[in-house]
Amino acid sequence: MKMAYPMNKLITGVITVFTLFLIAAGCSSEQAESSSEENTEELKKAPNFEIATIDGDTVSLQKSMEENKPLVVYFTASWCPICAKNWPVLSKLYPEYKDRLNLVAIGIDPTDDEEVMRKLSEEEGFTFPVTRGEPDIMRAFGVQSQATTVGVNTDGTIAFQKNKTALSEEEYRELFDQLVN
């Protein structure tokens, strides 16, 4: 007796639906954006981390603090449409702020290896440092999804966290100014 629907097609279908669900949940439209605004009563300490960029430079919270520069960490993924809206804004603003703050885009997807991120950086014209996918850093920060921007003060406390959102040039400028002033 033949099965009405072969098992391998069923398994492939289930995996495909689950994958699409994860992508949709993690990178939906701006309508689903949420923001964790600054908690002025008690600021959370950022986790220390160290990671190499695709250009071989080392970025760490400790290094940024030693330079007395605030740090902006942007959690990204090569396949994220919200992230794709933020990349040009970050590329435009980073050269203006790079002497006053550090910025790094950390990949969250382990399949976004160095080759994938290098190609993306070249195609999109990134002016800011970017890393391979390293989900452990995202988890250490308590971040739940890509397209999240975290600002860290020079004392290592988290000043702001904007979750799963596309920000305008003006919004990023306001956040960067908050950190450097």
Backbone bond lengths (Angstrom), bond angles and torsions (degrees), N, CA, C in turn:
res aa  C-N    CA-C-N  psi(-1)  N-CA   C-N-CA  omega(-1)  CA-C   N-CA-C  phi
1 M - - - 1.447 - - 1.525 108.74 -
2 K 1.320 116.18 130.01 1.468 122.01 178.41 1.510 109.94 -83.28
3 M 1.337 114.06 140.44 1.466 118.23 174.83 1.523 108.14 -74.95
4 A 1.324 116.18 142.27 1.460 120.41 -179.29 1.519 111.46 -64.14
5 Y 1.304 117.02 -30.73 1.469 120.64 -177.95 1.522 106.47 -139.09
6 P 1.331 118.48 110.43 1.463 120.34 -176.08 1.535 111.86 -54.88
7 M 1.323 115.63 142.18 1.469 122.54 -175.77 1.529 111.82 -59.00
8 N 1.341 118.13 -40.15 1.471 119.13 -178.18 1.526 111.34 -65.68
9 K 1.318 117.77 -33.65 1.463 120.11 176.50 1.527 110.62 -70.77
10 L 1.318 116.39 -36.77 1.457 120.79 177.87 1.534 110.20 -63.65
11 I 1.322 116.13 -46.69 1.470 120.43 179.44 1.522 110.08 -62.60
12 T 1.317 117.65 -45.03 1.467 121.42 178.23 1.527 110.55 -60.30
13 G 1.313 116.58 -41.69 1.466 120.38 179.20 1.516 112.22 -64.15
14 V 1.320 116.52 -42.99 1.469 120.82 179.50 1.528 109.82 -63.81
15 I 1.320 117.49 -44.58 1.464 121.44 178.89 1.519 110.30 -62.28
16 T 1.320 117.48 -42.92 1.464 121.50 179.80 1.526 111.00 -62.48
17 V 1.322 116.85 -46.22 1.469 120.47 179.88 1.526 110.08 -63.12
18 F 1.327 117.50 -43.64 1.465 121.04 179.42 1.524 110.68 -62.39
19 T 1.328 117.88 -43.68 1.466 122.30 178.89 1.524 110.39 -62.23
20 L 1.305 117.18 -45.53 1.459 120.55 179.14 1.530 110.99 -63.28
21 F 1.319 116.34 -37.57 1.464 120.01 176.99 1.528 110.63 -62.39
22 L 1.328 116.81 -45.29 1.468 120.40 179.51 1.518 111.34 -62.65
23 I 1.317 117.19 -42.59 1.461 120.54 179.53 1.524 109.93 -65.47
24 A 1.322 116.57 -45.04 1.469 119.64 -179.39 1.523 111.03 -64.33
25 A 1.307 117.15 -39.88 1.463 120.14 -179.45 1.510 111.42 -68.69
26 G 1.325 117.35 -37.55 1.453 120.70 -176.30 1.504 114.40 -85.36
27 C 1.315 117.55 -24.03 1.461 119.11 -174.27 1.516 110.14 -140.18
28 S 1.302 115.80 60.58 1.454 120.84 179.37 1.515 109.74 -88.34
29 S 1.294 117.03 -172.66 1.464 121.55 -175.76 1.512 112.09 -69.72
30 E 1.320 114.98 168.66 1.461 119.71 178.29 1.518 112.15 -61.24
31 Q 1.320 117.71 -16.98 1.452 120.74 178.45 1.524 110.57 -60.87
32 A 1.341 116.54 -28.66 1.455 120.60 -177.52 1.519 112.39 -94.16
33 E 1.320 116.92 9.31 1.457 118.99 -176.18 1.518 110.99 -65.48
34 S 1.324 113.74 150.49 1.450 119.74 174.96 1.507 107.76 -139.70
35 S 1.299 116.96 155.80 1.454 121.18 -179.50 1.509 109.73 -132.47
36 S 1.317 114.61 133.65 1.451 120.20 169.06 1.507 105.08 -99.38
37 E 1.308 116.20 103.63 1.456 120.51 -177.30 1.513 109.86 -75.33
38 E 1.287 114.29 163.83 1.454 121.41 -179.93 1.525 110.27 -56.42
39 N 1.306 114.46 133.39 1.457 120.09 174.37 1.516 106.34 -98.26
40 T 1.317 116.79 102.63 1.452 120.72 -173.61 1.523 112.50 -75.56
41 E 1.321 118.54 -17.11 1.451 120.70 -180.00 1.522 111.52 -74.32
42 E 1.310 118.04 -48.31 1.449 121.53 -177.63 1.529 108.71 -143.87
43 L 1.322 116.60 108.52 1.441 120.89 -179.95 1.524 109.97 -85.71
44 K 1.293 116.09 138.41 1.460 123.12 -178.10 1.525 109.96 -82.47
45 K 1.315 116.81 139.94 1.461 122.03 175.46 1.529 108.70 -71.66
46 A 1.317 115.59 136.20 1.463 120.49 175.70 1.527 108.73 -78.28
47 P 1.316 118.10 146.43 1.462 119.81 177.48 1.530 110.22 -73.17
48 N 1.310 115.91 142.57 1.450 118.55 175.62 1.525 107.95 -75.41
49 F 1.301 116.30 141.16 1.455 121.50 178.52 1.517 107.70 -149.78
50 E 1.305 114.91 161.45 1.460 121.55 174.14 1.519 107.00 -144.59
51 I 1.327 115.35 131.94 1.460 119.97 -178.21 1.525 109.01 -150.24
52 A 1.324 114.93 149.63 1.459 120.55 177.32 1.521 109.53 -90.81
53 T 1.325 115.22 139.03 1.462 119.83 175.22 1.525 108.48 -79.88
54 I 1.322 116.41 171.58 1.462 119.90 178.37 1.528 111.33 -67.18
55 D 1.337 117.29 -15.63 1.464 121.73 176.78 1.524 112.11 -93.24
56 G 1.333 117.84 2.19 1.454 121.69 176.36 1.520 115.31 88.80
57 D 1.321 117.99 3.38 1.464 121.07 175.66 1.528 109.06 -81.41
58 T 1.310 115.87 155.29 1.461 120.96 177.94 1.519 109.25 -102.89
59 V 1.317 115.19 132.76 1.462 122.04 175.86 1.520 106.81 -119.31
60 S 1.323 115.67 133.73 1.461 119.80 176.13 1.520 108.91 -151.11
61 L 1.316 114.46 156.49 1.453 119.41 175.81 1.530 109.22 -64.39
62 Q 1.321 117.13 -42.64 1.460 121.53 -178.90 1.525 110.91 -59.40
63 K 1.329 116.97 -45.02 1.471 121.10 -179.90 1.532 110.67 -62.02
64 S 1.325 116.12 -42.87 1.464 120.41 179.64 1.526 110.54 -62.71
65 M 1.327 116.41 -41.58 1.463 120.15 178.81 1.536 110.54 -66.22
66 E 1.327 117.38 -39.55 1.461 120.70 178.06 1.531 111.66 -63.46
67 E 1.332 116.14 -32.62 1.473 121.22 177.29 1.526 111.30 -79.97
68 N 1.342 116.27 -4.60 1.466 122.61 -177.35 1.532 111.26 58.45
69 K 1.340 114.63 40.26 1.461 121.05 178.61 1.528 109.13 -122.14
70 P 1.324 117.14 134.18 1.469 118.72 173.41 1.530 109.30 -63.86
71 L 1.307 115.31 162.46 1.460 121.43 -176.35 1.527 109.50 -126.53
72 V 1.316 115.77 133.13 1.458 121.57 172.43 1.522 106.67 -110.64
73 V 1.328 115.76 123.88 1.457 121.63 177.18 1.520 107.06 -111.07
74 Y 1.333 115.50 122.22 1.460 120.83 178.16 1.521 107.95 -110.40
75 F 1.324 116.96 116.84 1.459 121.56 179.47 1.527 108.05 -88.87
76 T 1.328 115.84 122.87 1.453 121.26 -169.66 1.521 111.41 -134.82
77 A 1.320 115.65 168.65 1.462 123.15 173.49 1.525 107.85 -146.63
78 S 1.299 115.90 143.53 1.469 120.58 -175.58 1.526 112.75 -61.49
79 W 1.316 117.64 -26.73 1.461 122.76 -174.26 1.531 113.71 -98.96
80 C 1.314 117.88 5.38 1.463 121.58 -172.15 1.533 112.18 -89.37
81 P 1.339 118.75 118.72 1.463 120.77 -179.38 1.533 113.90 -68.90
82 I 1.327 117.94 -29.80 1.467 119.12 176.33 1.525 109.34 -69.32
83 C 1.334 116.19 -42.49 1.467 120.47 177.17 1.529 110.26 -57.56
84 A 1.318 116.39 -41.31 1.463 120.80 -178.80 1.526 111.95 -60.84
85 K 1.329 116.90 -25.47 1.470 120.14 176.41 1.530 110.90 -78.79
86 N 1.330 117.57 -28.47 1.462 121.22 -179.12 1.532 112.88 -82.91
87 W 1.328 118.16 -31.02 1.465 120.42 -176.09 1.523 113.57 -54.02
88 P 1.345 119.91 -48.14 1.471 118.58 -179.26 1.528 112.99 -64.38
89 V 1.325 116.62 -34.36 1.466 120.46 179.40 1.527 109.42 -67.84
90 L 1.321 116.59 -46.09 1.460 120.19 178.46 1.529 110.79 -63.25
91 S 1.330 116.85 -39.94 1.469 120.68 178.59 1.520 111.67 -64.12
92 K 1.307 116.06 -34.18 1.465 119.92 179.23 1.533 111.05 -72.78
93 L 1.321 117.22 -43.76 1.463 121.12 -173.47 1.534 114.38 -83.36
94 Y 1.316 117.59 -31.84 1.460 119.34 -173.86 1.537 113.37 -55.96
95 P 1.326 120.62 -45.71 1.470 118.72 179.49 1.533 113.20 -57.58
96 E 1.311 116.66 -32.59 1.460 121.11 179.50 1.532 112.05 -70.90
97 Y 1.324 117.32 -30.90 1.462 122.04 -174.24 1.532 113.78 -106.03
98 K 1.328 119.27 -7.37 1.467 120.14 -169.04 1.522 114.66 -63.32
99 D 1.321 118.76 -19.85 1.460 120.26 176.26 1.528 111.91 -81.93
100 R 1.343 116.31 -13.13 1.465 120.34 -176.22 1.523 113.99 -114.89
101 L 1.329 117.54 -16.61 1.458 120.62 176.71 1.519 109.60 -149.56
102 N 1.307 115.34 158.00 1.471 121.26 174.15 1.512 108.27 -101.53
103 L 1.320 115.62 145.85 1.458 121.51 178.60 1.511 107.55 -137.63
104 V 1.313 116.15 138.97 1.457 121.38 174.44 1.522 108.48 -142.96
105 A 1.321 115.77 137.23 1.466 121.63 172.53 1.519 106.85 -98.98
106 I 1.307 115.63 117.52 1.460 121.27 -178.43 1.515 108.81 -105.17
107 G 1.323 116.01 121.26 1.453 120.73 176.71 1.522 110.34 -65.99
108 I 1.313 116.11 142.92 1.468 120.53 -179.10 1.517 111.98 -105.68
109 D 1.313 117.41 -15.49 1.459 122.22 -175.83 1.528 108.88 -98.43
110 P 1.331 118.75 119.46 1.459 119.89 -178.55 1.526 113.85 -60.93
111 T 1.337 117.67 -20.13 1.472 119.03 176.63 1.525 111.59 -79.16
112 D 1.327 117.72 -10.64 1.469 121.77 173.80 1.529 107.39 -82.72
113 D 1.331 114.92 72.25 1.461 119.50 -178.19 1.531 110.24 -75.17
114 E 1.319 115.88 -177.77 1.464 120.47 -175.88 1.533 111.85 -57.51
115 E 1.315 116.87 -41.18 1.468 120.91 -179.46 1.531 111.43 -63.36
116 V 1.316 117.57 -45.21 1.464 121.86 179.32 1.528 110.33 -62.16
117 M 1.327 115.75 -46.14 1.467 119.36 -177.08 1.530 111.87 -70.98
118 R 1.319 117.86 -33.93 1.465 120.39 176.81 1.537 110.02 -64.64
119 K 1.323 116.15 -45.20 1.466 120.50 178.82 1.527 110.19 -61.77
120 L 1.330 117.00 -44.48 1.466 121.79 179.00 1.523 110.19 -60.96
121 S 1.324 116.34 -46.09 1.464 121.45 -179.26 1.524 111.26 -59.75
122 E 1.318 116.36 -42.23 1.467 120.55 179.21 1.526 111.15 -68.30
123 E 1.324 116.71 -45.14 1.469 120.71 -178.92 1.529 112.04 -64.53
124 E 1.320 116.60 -38.83 1.466 121.37 -176.14 1.528 112.97 -91.77
125 G 1.329 117.43 -8.35 1.461 120.83 178.52 1.513 114.41 68.80
126 F 1.345 116.85 41.41 1.460 120.52 179.61 1.522 110.15 -59.51
127 T 1.319 116.94 135.73 1.466 122.37 173.51 1.526 110.59 -104.49
128 F 1.306 117.18 -1.94 1.466 123.55 -176.05 1.521 109.81 -112.57
129 P 1.335 116.79 156.24 1.463 120.51 178.67 1.524 111.52 -66.47
130 V 1.327 115.12 144.25 1.461 121.39 -179.77 1.528 108.58 -138.61
131 T 1.338 115.10 149.18 1.459 120.74 -179.38 1.523 110.83 -118.51
132 R 1.298 113.98 169.85 1.472 120.72 172.32 1.529 108.53 -69.48
133 G 1.310 116.48 173.62 1.462 120.31 177.04 1.515 111.55 -67.12
134 E 1.306 115.87 124.75 1.476 122.74 -178.80 1.526 108.81 -142.49
135 P 1.343 117.47 78.85 1.465 120.56 -174.45 1.526 114.36 -63.03
136 D 1.328 118.96 -21.86 1.465 120.37 -179.90 1.528 111.91 -61.36
137 I 1.338 116.78 -35.45 1.467 119.61 179.81 1.521 109.95 -68.82
138 M 1.321 116.36 -41.06 1.460 120.42 176.78 1.534 109.98 -58.22
139 R 1.313 116.87 -46.71 1.461 121.23 -179.94 1.535 111.02 -63.95
140 A 1.340 116.80 -38.69 1.469 120.33 179.49 1.528 111.04 -61.82
141 F 1.328 116.51 -34.19 1.463 121.00 178.19 1.531 111.77 -79.46
142 G 1.320 117.53 -10.84 1.457 120.72 -177.45 1.515 112.37 78.21
143 V 1.316 116.65 19.75 1.464 122.47 -179.27 1.529 108.72 -83.45
144 Q 1.325 115.90 137.20 1.458 121.56 -175.64 1.524 114.74 -97.38
145 S 1.354 117.69 -16.73 1.460 118.25 -175.38 1.520 111.40 -157.11
146 Q 1.307 113.63 167.54 1.462 120.73 174.71 1.531 109.69 -70.58
147 A 1.327 115.72 174.95 1.469 122.27 -177.50 1.524 110.84 61.71
148 T 1.332 115.31 35.80 1.455 121.67 178.05 1.522 108.99 -114.76
149 T 1.320 115.65 130.82 1.465 122.60 -179.95 1.520 108.23 -111.73
150 V 1.342 115.64 126.63 1.456 121.52 179.78 1.526 108.24 -120.96
151 G 1.317 116.18 129.49 1.459 121.81 176.34 1.510 110.30 -106.79
152 V 1.334 116.45 130.83 1.458 122.12 -177.85 1.521 108.88 -119.34
153 N 1.334 116.09 126.35 1.457 121.68 177.94 1.521 110.96 -68.68
154 T 1.336 116.65 169.36 1.462 121.54 -179.15 1.522 112.99 -67.29
155 D 1.325 117.73 -14.16 1.465 120.26 176.35 1.532 111.75 -93.74
156 G 1.332 116.96 4.65 1.460 121.11 176.65 1.512 115.29 87.42
157 T 1.329 118.01 10.10 1.463 120.05 177.30 1.524 110.19 -96.28
158 I 1.311 115.50 148.33 1.456 121.22 179.26 1.519 108.87 -78.11
159 A 1.335 115.28 119.05 1.466 121.45 -179.14 1.518 111.35 -86.73
160 F 1.330 117.28 -34.89 1.457 120.70 179.05 1.510 109.74 -157.11
161 Q 1.330 114.93 159.33 1.456 122.53 173.76 1.517 107.21 -145.66
162 K 1.304 116.34 118.55 1.465 122.70 177.29 1.519 107.37 -109.36
163 N 1.318 115.45 112.57 1.458 121.49 -173.55 1.516 112.68 -93.06
164 K 1.315 114.42 134.12 1.466 122.57 169.38 1.526 112.40 43.52
165 T 1.332 114.92 56.08 1.451 117.24 -176.07 1.520 111.69 -143.85
166 A 1.317 115.36 145.20 1.467 121.78 171.52 1.526 106.80 -90.52
167 L 1.324 115.63 126.32 1.452 120.82 -178.99 1.514 110.20 -109.69
168 S 1.314 115.71 147.10 1.467 121.38 177.86 1.523 109.10 -79.83
169 E 1.312 115.51 169.86 1.460 120.37 175.32 1.525 110.39 -58.63
170 E 1.304 116.77 -42.68 1.462 120.76 -179.69 1.522 111.66 -63.68
171 E 1.336 117.14 -41.05 1.466 120.21 179.19 1.530 111.54 -65.62
172 Y 1.337 116.38 -43.46 1.463 118.79 176.96 1.524 110.72 -64.52
173 R 1.317 116.90 -41.96 1.460 120.45 179.46 1.537 110.43 -59.07
174 E 1.322 116.87 -42.72 1.458 121.01 178.36 1.527 111.46 -61.67
175 L 1.339 116.40 -43.98 1.463 120.36 178.90 1.522 111.62 -65.62
176 F 1.334 117.04 -44.00 1.469 120.64 179.22 1.523 110.48 -63.42
177 D 1.337 116.67 -42.86 1.461 120.36 178.49 1.529 111.35 -61.95
178 Q 1.326 116.01 -38.03 1.468 120.61 177.43 1.528 110.06 -58.67
179 L 1.328 117.35 -38.66 1.454 120.68 -178.57 1.521 113.38 -75.09
180 V 1.318 117.12 -38.87 1.471 119.60 -173.71 1.516 113.67 -88.87
181 N 1.319 118.76 -14.02 1.463 121.36 -179.12 1.501 112.89 -102.14
